[in-house]
Every structure is written in structure tokens, then in C-alpha cells.
């Protein structure tokens, strides 16, 4: 074991999800802890999961990503263990870190399953790391965490998104005959967040919404003339009381407006999600698809990056980048044209970045679920 290396374990950090119908309500209680949500409301919300057999897709997707990352690490002869920890369900991060520490590994570098900056998608994970450090310190166990930077504009993520967008547009064209800018639209979709969380995400850098718009612009510039359609950013998965403003428009509302204006087909591009977890499976592949059918819209949903080789290679690039930085080396930090690479997470972020404990939803924020 190299006791002088800046890290000795990589951890894939995710939201977590239930594996069976019996786990759905206990899982939702974890997600909504401290918010006073009645159990009958959790059962109602749990219908999203019961419709899929009570199992979140995210767990199998994380296992697939773990396998792909291990293959890429081995291909590069990077001899580092890779483990998986969650915020809201087993395997819990604290349990995983405790077990690793018992085997002599205590310096963790995290890969979070979210590409963008906001409280829910970045800072809350840092709070999870701090909570694990504190909990284990009380047991006499010392661990530390750092993390790779948010990767929405890293070439690995962006180029994988570009390849999948091109494939999705080809599938849509085969469905409708030919792309028509007068009748067809591209809708880039991401998770809505409260307006105050959006405002907090933009304190020191390009905020949550603008990060999506930067990636959108880059993706659209890369399309050939025959694939270019009018495009816009829309949202899904909002929760909480209607009195609390969240980012809009909702994908279903916008499709309704477009249909009323004469649009006959839409291509949904889930650039806010790295895999086909519950927001994609329910909010897009179920609800949005049903809305499109009711409106008579041709409909294609572009694939998420999942285990796309370019994306997986990009994550390992980011691991190598951060290890080099922690070792005091001067390294390149690539980003797509027109954007600036973000700072890495953990201690490298200032206290003002993505301010914590801003307006939080009273129902589950399904991010990465």
C-alpha cells in the first residue's frame, strides 16, 4: 500500500434507491427525514416506484458504471480500489468508509453521479462527506474525502452527449421522414430546482441553469445543417408546494404549448441525468411520453450517457487530474470550447459556492433516484 499517495480509494457516490416494494417507504423516510411528511403521503409518492416493481433503476445502473470504471482503471494500470456509497440507502457511505478504513484505506476521492453545480447536485454530497468524517471520528476512525470537479463541460461527458444526440436525431428522422425546423423541436431536459437554489448556485461561478445552457449551445453547434432544429431547456421532477417557485417550464407544459403552436414532434434530450434512473424512467419515459401521445406528437427520448465509453474514460481522466493536483503537479483541466473548467470539490470550493441549506423541497427531490 502506498501510504504517501494523496488518496487510496475511489468512491462512486450516489443518491441510493430501494430494491423492493418493502423498502420504498423506508427509503422515502430517509430522503424526507426532518420534513414532517406523513407516511400516507410517502406511500402516494412511492407509486412512482411501485410501477417499476418497487425497485429503483439506479442501483443496477451504478453497478454497471462501477464495472465499466474498474475496467478503465485496469486498462490504465491504475491500481486503486473502487467502492460504492449512497446517501439514502444501502450501501450507505459511512458504512462503506468504515469498512475500507478497517482494511487500512481512509483517503477517499469521490466521483459524484451528477454533472452540474447546485446545492442538491454538489454541495449536499460534500455535506455527506463531512457527516461521514464526523460520524467515524466519534468512533475513533479517521477518514478524509476529496472529489473530482463537476463535469458538465468536461469533454468526456459532452462528447458522449453529442454522440447520443446525433443517434437520437437519426432515430427521430427515421420516425418522421425528415427533420423540419417548422414542425419539430429539441427539448433539453433537466431536474428542476427551487429558484433560490438556482440563485445560490451562481454565487461564484456559472450557475446551474447557465451550465446547462452552455452545454446545449456547444451540442447544437456540433450538429450538421440537416440535424439542426430549434431547441430550448425545459425541466422535470419538481416537488414541494406550488407556492415555492421552481425553474420552469415543465416539459409536459411546454409540449402542450408547442403542440398548440403547430409543432408535431419533439426530441427529448436528458442532459441533466447521467443514467436512466427514476426521473428518466417515470418523468420522461412514462409521463412525458404519455403527454406526447395525447397531443399527437412524434416522440424520441435520447439516451443518457450511462456507461458510454467516452463518458467512462472522461471520469477516469478526472480522477487522474485530481490525484495529480493533490500531488502538487501542474495539470491541464480541459473543458469544451467557450467554457471554463470548474474547480474541484471538497475543500477546494469556497463556503459561498452553492450555498447550503437554501429552500429545500418538502417532498422528495428525485435527483439521481
Phi, psi and omega in degrees: 000135178272104184278355179259351180295147182293335175221157175230359179210140172258137178236126172277115187254124184223181185280322183093163179191158182289156179251351183204163179303326181292339182269350188297305183294316175301322176298314180295328175297322176297315182298322187255016183307132178085003183252000174067033181279125179298147183297327180296329177288324178294322177299319179297312179296327181296348178302331175305318181280320181300329178293345178245031178077014180077012183239130175285138177293342191295330185294312178296325179293321176295321179297321178294319179293320176303314181298317180294319178295319179297321177297318181291321176298317179294321179300328180265006181059037175267103186271075179230132176293145179238121181238174185230129177225148182239163174276315195245355180200163182299142359283120180289143182305314183297319179295318180295315180296321178299315181296319178296317180299324179297335177265009176090013179244120189222358182251103190259141169244123187261140166251112178273147182270047176211135187269345193245169181261126168187176178301308185291328188263353178218296188299324181296327175295321177297324176294325175299316179299316180297321179296321178292317178302315181294314182298317181285329176299324178294339176266002182083018181248127182256123175226163177220156181227142165226177180209157173289164179287159172298141198241022183302327183251012174287140182305327181299316179287312185296318182290327174295317177301319181296316180297319181288326176297316179300317178296318181296320178294325176295319177297318180295317179299322178295330180284319188259350180103305178200147179286135184229110181300340179280334188241349186237150182222150168259126176245108174280129188242137173218174180286127174291150174225160177301147180305321181292330176290321174300314180299320181291331182290343186255020184298312187239354183213183175296127187282178185309305183296315182294329176298317176299318182294325176297313180295319176305310182301318180295317180296318182292324178296332182279352180282148175282168186303325183285350181253357185280127176229157171303141186220155177203166180262130178229173190228160176217172168068025177292155178215177179091175185292147179300338182289343180266117182288134176239165179298137181226167010272153172294143184301320181290319178297318182291321176298322178297315179297318181294320178298320178295334180270003176103002176290141185242357180197148181225147173246115180267128183239104186279065185290348179275357187229137182269347180210172185275059180277201195295323179298321180285312183295320182264304187292326182258304185287343178253290186295307183295322178296320177295320177300315180300318179296318179297327181272353182075026181269135166296144191217129171226134174250119181291148181291151171279166186291328173051248178245030178305132185304324180293321178293313181299315178298323179296321178297319178290325171305317182291326174297311179298320178301313184290322177298317178298317178299315180294337178273001178088010180276153173269119185230155174286146177235084187293148175210156180295157184304135177087003181231167180242134178299137179283160173290155175292169184271206182056226187295347183282344177274142178282165182294339182274346185284129181048062187312139185277163174055037172279189185308116181251145183293151179271347172245169186303133165276113191280013183308127177061019180271000000 
